[in-house]
Amino acid sequence: MLAFSEACERNKGPILGLLRDELARCTRVLEIGSGTGQHAVHFARHLRHLEWQPTDRADYLRDLAARIAQEGTPNLLAPLELDVLQEQWPPVAADAVYSANTLHIMSWPEVEALFSGVGRVLPAGGVLVAYGPFRYAGNFTSESNAAFDRSLRERDPASGIRDIEVVNRLAETQGMVLMADHSMPANNRLLAWSRRVAVPRPPTGQGCR
């Protein structure tokens, strides 16, 4: 039996409705944290102009690969192993990055590593789309999100719902500009950034790592 997420099944339709516009000019998407693969299968099936590259950590790859083998379309590629903390990400040429329900599960160093990696992957004009719950000016958008945040932190103190302002500053360090902030069902958001400029890199042997 394939791994299954009720949340993915509920939110894939509303997310697809926005991705049609946000990814209309893109050709290849790198998905970070593909999980059960339900999003990857659904979006690839309905966005045939895109090549969809799913990824996840090694312990999720078996279930992810099984779904793609059973339900995938020709534009859905075989999954790759990707842990955002890897120094070298898989050599994927992509003009869009998509990630859903990951930023509140990751530790903050992992969130920082995700944005740094996206900065290495995306060309100028590329798009980053992130879906999930966020806080605004330190405030939760609902009581249910506050309760969800408490449960996350009880399970793992390094996780938790992130402040959109802080996340956006990370994006800005990689030359990205927030272009859209969409309200979604169940008190979630869909954020879309555009990579306006390439970030200058220090010459070899200079700068900090």
N, C-alpha and C positions, 0 to 999 in steps of 0.2 A: 504494500500500500504506500502511495506517495505521501510524503510529509505535506501537511496542510495547515494553513493559517486562516482562521475566520476573519481576522482583521484585513488581511490582504484581499480576501474575496469581497469584502464589503467596500473597500476603498478603491479598488482597481478601476471601476467605472468612472467615478468623479475625477480621479487623477488623469486617466486617459483623455477626458474631455479637455483638460488644460494642456496636456502634452502635445496635442494636435497643433496648437498654436505655438507653444514655447519651443518646440523642436522642429517646426515646419521647414526651416532652412538648414537643418543639420543632416548629416549623412551616416555618422557612426557614433553610437552611444556606449560609453563605459559605465556599467552599473556597479556600484560599490555596495556590497552587502546584499546579494541577491536572495539569500535565505532559501525559502521553499521553491523559488523560481516562478511563482504564480504571476508576479508582476512582469517578469521577463517574457514569459509565454504570451500573456495577454497583450502587452504593448507591441511586441514584435509581430503578432498576428494582425494587429489593426493599424500599425504604422509601417507599411511595407516599403516605404522609401528609406527606412533606416536599417543598418546592420546593428544588431544589439549584442553587446559583449557582456555577459554576466560574469561576476566574480564573487568569491567569498573566501573565508578562511578554510584551511584544510579540513577541519572537522565537519564542515557543512557541504563539502563538494560532492560527496556520494549521493545524497538525496537530491541536490540541485541537478546533477548530471542525469539522474534517473528521470526526473520530470522533463527535462529538455529532450532526452532521447525519445520519450513517449509522446510528448505533446508539441514539440518544437516545430517551427517553420524554417524554411531555408535561410532566412535572414537572421535567425537566432543562432549565434555561434556557440561552440562548446565552451563550457565554463573554465575560467582560469583561477588559479589560487592567487589571492591577494589579501594580505594583512597590511593595513595602512601603515603599520610601524616598520615594514620592510624598507630597507635603505634603497633598494632597487625594485620598482614596480614592474610588472610585465610590460614589455615594449608594445603598447597598444596605441595606434594612431587614432585619436577620437576628437571630434569637434563638439562633443557634449558629454557631460557626466551627470548621472542620476543616482540619487541615494535616498532611500525611504526608511524612516524609523531607525536611524542609526546614531544620530548625534546625541540622543539622550541615553543611549545604551553604552556608548563608548566612554572611556575616561577622558578628561580634558586633554592630556597629552596626545591621545589618539585623535581627538577632534582636530588639534593643531596639525598633526601629521597628515590627516586627510586633506586639509586645505593646502598644505605645502605640496602634497603629491598632485593634487588637482592643478596647482600652479605650474607644475612641471609638465603635465599632460596637455592642458588646453592651449590651443593657439589663440592669437588675437581674434576676436569675433566668436570664440567658443562660448558655450552656455553651460552653467551649472544649475541643476534643479535639486532642491532638497525638500523632502516632505516629512512632516511630523509636528509635534507640539512645541511651542516656544513660549517664553515669557516676554513681556514688554515692560521696560523700565523696572525690572525686578518683580513684576506682578504676574500672577497666573491669569489666564483668560477665563478660567472656570474653576469651580470647586472640585470638579472631577479631575482636572489636571493637577491641582494641588495635591489631591489624594494619591494620584498616580505617581507624582514626584516623590512623595513620602515612601511609597512602596518600593520605588526604584532605589532610593538611597538606603533603605533598610536592607535590601538585598546586596547592594554594592555601593558603598559611600562615594565611590569615584564617578558614579553615573548621576543622571538627573536632567531635568528639562533645562535647556540653555536659554540665556538671554539673547534675543535677536540682535540687540545692539552690539554685543560682544562678538557674536558669530559674524556679523557683518564686517566688523573691523578686521577679523581674520581674512575675510574675502577681499577686503580692500588692499591688504598687504600683498595680495597676489594679482593686483591689477583688475579686480572685478568690481562691477557696479551693480547694485541691486536694482533690477528692472521691474519686478513684480512681487507682490506679497498677497497671495490669494487666500481667502477664507475657505476652509474645507469642512466637511461634516466631522462630527465628534470632536470639535474644538481643536482641530489640526490646521496647519498652514501649508501652503506650497510656495516656496521661495524660488525665484529665478534670477540668477546673476548673469551678466555678460562680461566676458573678458575683453576689456577695452584696449589694454596695452600689455605687451610683454614686460615682465619685471626684469630689470637689468641684473645680471649675475656678476659677482665679483670675479676678477681675474683669478686664474688657477694659483693656489697657494695663498690667497688673501681672503679675509673675511672669516666669520665664525660658522661653525656647523651646529 
